[in-house]
Amino acid sequence: MKVGDLNSLEMRKLFEFAQQDERFGVAFRGALSQIRHKLYLESLGFSIEGTQSDNAGEPDFIINGDSTMEHKRARSKTYPDGSLKVELQKSRGKVPERLYDTAFSDIVAVDVSHHTGITNDYRYAHTSSLRRHNTHPNKIAAMQKIDDRWVSDLDILLGDNQCK
């Protein structure tokens, strides 16, 4: 399929199907979010290389040639205290294979736009700062609270030694 092969009716049908089929909807909205994030980062001057999306656990982006980033969307439901949460695990398999290793990526990015109503609203955290799984300490816990470990400015995590 080439760019432009989808007409407006087909696009509408994709969105309708995403509303009707929960699993497809999650994947579809996640893919759109990832595309928007890549375009946003490029608009800020970052060099972004996408990686093959599969269940092997490879991070979604390589930033400026050396930092890796996994992109996720915040879950629709929040914690009881209103805090946003993100699910960090592969889509298939059983624990512990489904969980990400602690060193799978340098940074995790979470799109929180659908909660805040702000276009291109992301939170970033160093993977090393995320909570570990209780019984598999070399893995990241599947559910993470978006708290003070997360920042809205990617430059803070990349540090002054990174140039756009």
N, C-alpha and C positions, 0 to 999 in steps of 0.2 A: 504494500500500500504506500502511495506517495502522498506528500503534503498536498492538500487540496482534494483528495479523493473522497472525503466525507462532505456530503452536502448538509444544509441546515436541518433538514428533516432527520437525517441519520444522527446528527449531533443531538437534536432534541430527544431522539429515542434513546441514545446513550444515557443522557441525564435522567430520563424517566426510568430506565432500567436500574440505574444506580439508586433511585429512590425505592424501588420495589425489592431489589435483591441486596440484602445487607452486606454479604461478603464481597460482592462485586462493588457495591457502593463504597466500602472502606478502601478497597484497592484503587478504585477510580479516583476518589477524592485525594488519596495519598499520592497518586501519580501526578495529578494536577498541582498539588501543593509542592511537590518536589521540583517540577518544571518551573513554577513561579519563583521558588527560592533560588534556583540556579540563575534565572534571568535577573533577579534582584541583586544577587551577589556580583554578577558580571556588571550590572549598572553601577555598582559601587567601585568598580575597578579591580576586583579580584579576578585572577585567572582560575577558571573552574573547569576541571576535567571530570566528566561523568564516568562512572564505572558500570559494568554489566550488572543489572539487577537480577539476582538469583537467590537461592536459599543457602548459598555457601557462606553468607555472612560478610561479604566484602562491603566496605563502606560505600556510600553513594557518590561521594565527591572526593576529589583531590584538589586542595586549595593551594594556589601559588606553587604548585609542583612538589610540595612535600608534606603538607598537613592533611590528614584524612578526616572526613566528616560523614556521619550517618544522619540522615534527615527523617524526622517523624512528625506526625500531627498529634497535637494534644487530644486526649480522649474526650468524647462528648460529655461524659459524666465526670463530675469533680469529686474530691474527697468531701466528707461531711462538713469540714470547716471551710469549704469553698475553694481550696487550693486546687490548682490544675494538676493533672497527672498525665504521664506518658507511658506507653507500653513499649518496652525494649526487648523484643524477642523475635526470632525468625517465625515466619508464618506456618511452617510445617515441622513436624518431628515431635519427639517427646523430650521432656526434661531429662538430662541436662543438655542434650544436643541442640535443643531449641534456643537455649540461652546464649547470649553473646559472651565471648571471652572478655576479660577485663582489658585486654590490649587490642581489641578488634579495630578500634578507631581512636583518633586523638580527641575528637570533639563530637558531641551529639547536639544536633539542632532540633528544636521543636517549634512548629508553626502553631501559634496561639491565636491567629487572626480571627478564627471563627468564634472565639470567646470574647475577644476585646473589640471586634468590629473595626480594627485598624488593619489596613492593607499592609502586607509585608511585616507583620509583627512576629518576631522570632525570639526564642530564648536559646542560649548556648551554654554548654557546660563541658569541662574537661571530663572525658570518660573516666579517668582515674579518680575523680571526686565523687562518682556515683556510688550509691549503696550497693553492696555485694549481696549475692544470694545467701540465704542462711545456711543451707546444707552443701552448697557448691561455691566455696570462697574464691575460686578462680573465675567465677562467672558474675555478671551483673544481674541484680534482681530485676525481674521482669517489669514490675511496676515501680515507677519513680515519681516522687512528688517534685513539682517544679517550685523550688524554694530559693533561698538566698545563694545557693551554689550556682544558680543560673543567671546569666547576664544578657542584656539585650544588645550589647555591642560586641561583635565578633573580634574587633581589633584588640579588645582587652585580653582575650584568650590567646590570640596569636602573638601578642607581645610586640614590643618595639622593634625587634629584629626582623620582623616580616615586612616586606614592602609590597604594596599593591602594584 
